C-alpha cells in the first residue's frame, strides 16, 4: 500500500499480478507549495515531421507579424493560431551538396534536427551528428522511464540506399543519438504500447501479446493498487488518474481491433498485426500513444514522422491516388500542384489533431501543450527544387510567443532556431549544428 506522508515518488508504479505501469504526473508528486505552479512542471519537446516538402505559396502567410490571415494549408490550425508561430526563411546550409552527388533527400532529412552535413555513403560508415531532441533527452537524463520516443507511420528500409548514394539510415528517421547511431521510428502501435507498459519486472512479451489477444487489459491486473492509491489522492489527482486509465484502455481496444484485423490478413507480409488498415486510424493511434507517453511522464521527448522521406504513399481516401513523392516533383503542373497542396493540408489536419490532444490533457492549472515546445516542419520548402533554404517551420506550445509570422533572411540557418529552442528548454548549450547564435525571435519570446 502506498502511503503519502511526503511527495509521491515520480518512480511510483501501479503493480499487480506481475504487471506494473507508470503513473501520470500527479499533484502528489510535487511539494504542496508548488503543486499549482505551472512553472514547476516538467518541460517537454515534441517534433512533428512531414516528408517531401511543401507547396510554399499555400503555406506561407501573406503578411508578417501579428494578425496574419491563415493560408489554405494552415487553415486546420485556426483553433490554435494563438499558440503557433510560423517562421519563414530558415534554411539548412549544411544540406547543400558541397561537392557530393545531387541527392537532396539523403542530406536534407538528417540535417533537419542536426544542422549537419552528412557523409555520403550507402554503407555502414554513416556519419551525421546528435539531433536536438537527443540533446534535450540527455539533459532530462533518467527523470523518465524512456529518454525519448520516436514514432512514425512507414516501416524502416533496412538495406541499401534510399537516395542516390545515401544509406536508408539517413531517411528512416530524423533523430540521431550520436553521429553514428540513427534512431529509426517505430511504426507498429502494438510494439509501442508494449514498450510503454512493459519492463523487466512486467509481463514478458509473449504474455502481454496473449493478454491483448484475449481482449483483457493491463489495468485489470493493477486495479487493486489503483483503487488504494486513488483513495489517498486529492480530487484533481483522482480525476487525472481516471482520465489516464480511460485513455490507456481506449488505446488498448484500438490496438486489439487492429490485431484482429491483422490476423484476418495473415497472408500479408507488409502489414504486421497491430497496424490498422486505415491510414487515418494509424496516424491518430500513433499520435495518441505519443500523448499518452507524455501524459504518464514516461518520456518528455518525442518525434513523429507522418511519412518517411521520399514516401510514395498514395491518398485515395482524399481523392489523391498519385504517389506523394512523384507529386512533389510537380514540374509546375497545375493539377499536380493542386493535389500536393491538398495533401499538405491533409497532413496539417493531423498536426492540428496532435495539438488538440495535448491541449485536452490537463497539467495542473494548464495543459500538456502549455509546457511543451512543439516543432513542426519538413526538410524541404519547395520540393520541386529540393529547396533546403526556405523551410516550412511552425513552433507551437506555451513555451513560446504565439500568433506570429516571423520572416527571416534566407541566409539564417535553422540551427539558430534549434539552439534557441534548447535555451527555452533550459539547456545551456553554447552552440548547435552550424548555428551562429540563438534565434532572437524565439529566444526572446
Secondary structure as GFF3:
##gff-version 3
##sequence-region A 1 445
A	DSSP	beta_strand	13	16	.	.	.	ID=ss1
A	DSSP	beta_strand	19	22	.	.	.	ID=ss2
A	DSSP	three_ten_helix	27	29	.	.	.	ID=ss3
A	DSSP	three_ten_helix	32	34	.	.	.	ID=ss4
A	DSSP	three_ten_helix	38	40	.	.	.	ID=ss5
A	DSSP	beta_strand	44	49	.	.	.	ID=ss6
A	DSSP	alpha_helix	56	59	.	.	.	ID=ss7
A	DSSP	beta_strand	65	66	.	.	.	ID=ss8
A	DSSP	three_ten_helix	72	83	.	.	.	ID=ss9
A	DSSP	beta_strand	84	88	.	.	.	ID=ss10
A	DSSP	three_ten_helix	93	95	.	.	.	ID=ss11
A	DSSP	alpha_helix	104	111	.	.	.	ID=ss12
A	DSSP	alpha_helix	132	140	.	.	.	ID=ss13
A	DSSP	three_ten_helix	141	143	.	.	.	ID=ss14
A	DSSP	beta_strand	149	152	.	.	.	ID=ss15
A	DSSP	beta_strand	161	163	.	.	.	ID=ss16
A	DSSP	beta_strand	166	167	.	.	.	ID=ss17
A	DSSP	three_ten_helix	168	170	.	.	.	ID=ss18
A	DSSP	beta_strand	175	178	.	.	.	ID=ss19
A	DSSP	beta_strand	181	183	.	.	.	ID=ss20
A	DSSP	alpha_helix	189	197	.	.	.	ID=ss21
A	DSSP	alpha_helix	205	213	.	.	.	ID=ss22
A	DSSP	alpha_helix	218	221	.	.	.	ID=ss23
A	DSSP	alpha_helix	223	230	.	.	.	ID=ss24
A	DSSP	alpha_helix	235	264	.	.	.	ID=ss25
A	DSSP	alpha_helix	279	295	.	.	.	ID=ss26
A	DSSP	beta_strand	301	305	.	.	.	ID=ss27
A	DSSP	three_ten_helix	316	318	.	.	.	ID=ss28
A	DSSP	alpha_helix	324	328	.	.	.	ID=ss29
A	DSSP	alpha_helix	334	360	.	.	.	ID=ss30
A	DSSP	beta_strand	362	363	.	.	.	ID=ss31
A	DSSP	beta_strand	366	367	.	.	.	ID=ss32
A	DSSP	three_ten_helix	368	371	.	.	.	ID=ss33
A	DSSP	beta_strand	372	377	.	.	.	ID=ss34
A	DSSP	three_ten_helix	383	385	.	.	.	ID=ss35
A	DSSP	beta_strand	393	396	.	.	.	ID=ss36
A	DSSP	beta_strand	404	407	.	.	.	ID=ss37
A	DSSP	alpha_helix	414	424	.	.	.	ID=ss38
A	DSSP	alpha_helix	440	443	.	.	.	ID=ss39
###
